[in-house]
């Protein structure tokens, strides 16, 4: 007998999750009144920075735009 453990919450594996498109993320940033900066570096990918209303910065980077917008 094999014991298996699921790492995802039950609602995820029963109902799925919604993955937002890049356009939807950009729209949300605009609607919320945030600012953003997107930098394309030849050979090293993208840098993506969001500034909130209090001027806090949230940064992401990656070889593709999709990976860069996964802010950590």
C-alpha positions as CSV (number, residue, x, y, z in Angstrom):
1,X,0.0,0.0,0.0
2,X,1.3,3.4,-1.0
3,X,0.7,6.5,1.0
4,X,0.3,9.6,-1.2
5,X,0.1,13.2,-0.1
6,X,-1.2,16.0,-2.2
7,X,0.7,19.3,-1.8
8,X,-2.1,21.4,-3.2
9,X,-5.3,22.5,-1.3
10,X,-8.4,20.5,-2.2
11,X,-10.0,23.3,-4.0
12,X,-7.1,23.5,-6.4
13,X,-7.1,19.9,-7.5
14,X,-10.9,19.7,-7.6
15,X,-11.7,23.1,-9.2
16,X,-8.4,24.2,-10.7
17,X,-6.9,27.6,-10.4
18,X,-7.0,30.7,-12.6
19,X,-3.8,31.8,-14.3
20,X,-3.8,35.4,-15.3
21,X,-2.5,36.6,-18.7
22,X,0.2,39.2,-19.0
23,X,-2.4,41.6,-20.4
24,X,-4.6,41.1,-17.4
25,X,-1.7,41.7,-15.0
26,X,-0.8,44.9,-16.8
27,X,-4.5,46.0,-16.7
28,X,-4.7,45.3,-13.0
29,X,-1.5,47.4,-12.4
30,X,-3.0,50.3,-14.3
31,X,-6.4,50.0,-12.6
32,X,-4.8,49.9,-9.1
33,X,-2.9,53.1,-9.9
34,X,0.5,51.5,-9.7
35,X,3.5,52.4,-11.9
36,X,5.7,49.9,-13.7
37,X,8.9,49.7,-15.5
38,X,9.9,47.0,-17.9
39,X,13.5,46.7,-19.1
40,X,14.7,44.3,-21.8
41,X,18.4,43.5,-21.6
42,X,19.9,42.0,-24.7
43,X,21.2,38.5,-23.7
44,X,20.0,38.5,-20.1
45,X,16.2,38.8,-20.3
46,X,13.8,41.1,-18.6
47,X,13.6,43.2,-15.4
48,X,10.1,44.2,-14.2
49,X,9.5,46.7,-11.5
50,X,6.2,47.8,-9.9
51,X,5.9,50.9,-7.8
52,X,2.9,51.0,-5.4
53,X,1.2,54.2,-4.1
54,X,3.7,54.5,-1.2
55,X,6.7,54.2,-3.7
56,X,7.5,50.7,-2.5
57,X,9.2,48.6,-5.3
58,X,8.5,45.0,-6.2
59,X,11.0,43.5,-8.6
60,X,11.1,40.5,-10.8
61,X,13.6,39.3,-13.5
62,X,13.9,36.4,-15.8
63,X,14.9,35.2,-19.2
64,X,11.3,35.6,-20.5
65,X,8.7,38.2,-19.8
66,X,6.4,35.6,-18.2
67,X,9.2,34.7,-15.7
68,X,10.1,38.3,-15.0
69,X,6.5,39.2,-13.9
70,X,6.5,36.5,-11.2
71,X,7.3,39.1,-8.6
72,X,8.8,37.6,-5.4
